């Protein structure tokens, strides 16, 4: 079964401690579970391959202290957690907008900033990066929360 965008069951959200995982990186604005009230569906969202037990969870953008305003602002660095073989791999990706087309008005590329850990005992870095690309190509713009925008999104990878 390939990756699909889904809302996370309350049981899985608790099992994988998604509230704290989200709060670890997304430290501005509302904290979980209150932040879920911002969304139309008050559940976490992920991209999941249930057959293999893999999932991708977007933790949002990192904050930058180096802003023109002098206040912390969201950076272009986005945190994704890829869960593979019962282990979380943290990916920090930098996004760059590319030229929009009629077919894909949302067009951007991701560059790998960091990956930790960089491999697993039975899985190479290359394999993990390929799984990440597969998941992001399904997650697209905003997973199940914005399927209409996902249809208009083209993602490229610089890794």
N, C-alpha and C positions, 0 to 999 in steps of 0.2 A: 504494500500500500504506500503510495507516495505521500508527501507532505500535504496537509490541508490546513486552512485557517479555521480556527474554532475558538469559541469561548471556553475558558477553563472551568471545569467542574469545581465546586467549592471544596470537594475532597482532595482533588489534585492540587489546588491552590494552597491548601494547608499542608499536604504531604511534601510539596517542594518548597514551602515557605516563601511563596512568591511575593507576599506583602513586604517582607524584610529584604528580599532580593531587590525589589523595585526601589525601596527606600534607600538602600545602600548607595545607589548611583543617582537617583533623582532627588536631590536634597533641597530643591527649591519648590515652593508651592505646597499644595496639600500632600500629606503623607497618607499611606494606605492604612486602613481600608477606606478612609474618607474620600480619597482621590477618585475612587471608583464611582462616586456619586456624580462626577463630572460627565461621565459617559452615559449614553442612552441605555445601554445594557450594563448593569452594575456588577460585572464580572471581569476578571482578567482575560486577556486574549493572548493566544499563541499560535504558532504554526507547528503542527505536530504530525509525526509519522508514528502512529500507534503500533504498527506491526513491528517496527524495530525499536520502539521505546525511545525515540529521539524527539526533542522539541526545541523550538527557538523562541526566546522571550526577549522582547524589546524593552530595555530599561530607560530609554529616552536619551536626551543629549546631556553631555557633561557641561558643567559651567566653566566659563572662562573669566578669570580675574582681570584679563587684559582687554578691557573694553573702552570704547571712546567715552562712554558716560562715566567711567570710574566705578561703576557698580558691576557686580557679577552678572553676566549674560550667558545665555545658551551658546555653546560653541558649535562648530560643524562636526564635532566628534560624538558619535552615537554608540551606546553600549548595547551589545546583544549577548545573551547567554545561550549557548548551544549545549544542550544536555545530551550526552552520548555515553553509552556504556556505564550508566549510573554516575557519571561525573559531569560537573558543570565546567565548560570552557568559556572564559571571558574573552570577547572580541571587542576591541574598540576600532571603529571604522570612521573614516573621515569622508564626508559626502561632498561632491562637487556637481553643481548643475551643468547640464549640457544643453545644446540647442534643442528646443522643442520642435516637434513636427506636427502635421495635421493629425496623424494617427496616434502619436504619443506626445501630448502636451507636457507630460511630466517625464523628464528624461535626465537621469543623473548617474554618476558613477561612484563607486565606493573604493577607497584605498585602505589597505590594512595598516593600522597604526600599531596595534599590539594584539597579542594572542597569548593567553595564559591558562593552562599549560600549553606548550607548543606541540605536544604530541601525547598520545596515551600508550600504555604498554603494548597493545595490539593494534594500534592505529597510527598511521603516519600523519605528519603535518599536512601533506598533500591531500590525504583522504578526508581529514577534518575540514580543510578549506573547501573541498568539493561538496561536502555535506552542507556546509554553511551557504555556499552559493545556491545549491538546490533549494534550501529552505527560504532564503531571501527572495529568490525568483518567484516563489509562491506568496510569501508575505507581502512583497512589493512595497506599496506606499504606506499602508497602515493596517495590514492584515484584515481580519473579518470586520473591523470597525468601519472600513471604507471601501467596499468592494467596487463601487462605481469608479472611484479614483484609481484603483488598482488596474482596471481595464485600460486606463489611459497612461499607464506607467511602463517605462522601459528602463531597465537597470543594467549597467555595465560594471565590470570589475577590473581594477588595476592591480590584481594579484592573482 
